[in-house]
Amino acid sequence: MGKDSSRSTISQVGRHAGYGITIAASAALFAWLGTLLDDRLGTRPLFVIFGAFLGFGAGFYSMYRRVVLDSSHERDEGPPAE
């Protein structure tokens, strides 16, 4: 296994780990915001659950946009001209 191959593998692992962190962080952030809203309105756990799902959806959309839409856009453009 060459040096370029191991760098490529590490790069891919980092990218995919970043997707997971993005989903988890957005779900946690929106759940926390839901907790604040629930404390203010006295509706526990309504907005915590809603926030967690909304955050998960936002994180998943971010991952989807990066993986599917950006890769198809790169494929359409082709290699850069020199």
C-alpha positions in Angstrom: 0.0 0.0 0.0 1.5 3.3 -1.1 1.7 6.6 0.7 -1.0 8.2 -1.5 -3.3 5.3 -0.9 -3.1 5.6 2.9 -3.6 9.4 2.7 -6.7 8.8 0.5 -8.1 6.3 3.0 -7.4 8.6 6.0 -9.1 11.5 4.1 -12.2 9.4 3.4 -12.4 8.2 7.0 -12.2 11.8 8.2 -14.8 12.9 5.7 -17.3 10.2 6.8 -16.6 10.8 10.5 -17.4 14.4 9.9 -20.8 13.4 8.4 -21.7 11.5 11.6 -20.5 14.4 13.8 -22.5 16.9 11.9 -25.7 14.8 12.3 -25.1 14.2 16.0 -24.2 17.8 16.7 -27.2 19.3 14.9 -29.6 16.8 16.7 -28.0 17.7 20.0 -28.1 21.4 19.4 -31.8 21.4 18.3 -32.7 19.1 21.2 -31.0 21.6 23.6 -32.9 24.5 22.0 -36.1 22.4 22.5 -35.3 22.0 26.1 -34.9 25.7 26.6 -38.3 26.3 24.8 -39.9 23.6 26.9 -38.7 25.1 30.1 -40.1 28.5 29.1 -43.5 27.1 27.9 -43.8 24.2 30.3 -44.5 21.7 27.6 -41.7 19.2 28.4 -40.9 16.9 26.3 -42.7 18.2 23.2 -40.1 20.6 21.8 -37.2 18.4 22.9 -38.5 15.6 20.7 -39.4 17.9 17.9 -36.0 19.6 18.1 -34.1 16.3 18.0 -36.0 15.2 14.9 -35.6 18.6 13.3 -31.8 18.6 14.0 -31.4 15.0 12.7 -33.2 16.0 9.6 -31.1 19.1 9.1 -27.9 17.1 9.7 -29.0 14.4 7.3 -29.9 16.9 4.6 -26.4 18.5 5.0 -24.8 15.1 4.6 -27.1 14.3 1.6 -26.2 17.6 -0.1 -22.5 17.0 0.3 -22.5 13.3 -0.7 -25.0 13.1 -3.5 -25.5 16.6 -4.9 -21.9 17.8 -4.7 -20.5 14.6 -6.2 -23.0 14.7 -9.1 -22.1 18.3 -9.7 -18.4 17.4 -9.8 -19.2 14.6 -12.2 -21.0 16.9 -14.5 -18.2 19.4 -14.7 -15.5 16.8 -15.4 -11.8 17.2 -14.7 -10.4 20.8 -14.7 -9.0 22.0 -18.0 -5.3 22.8 -18.1 
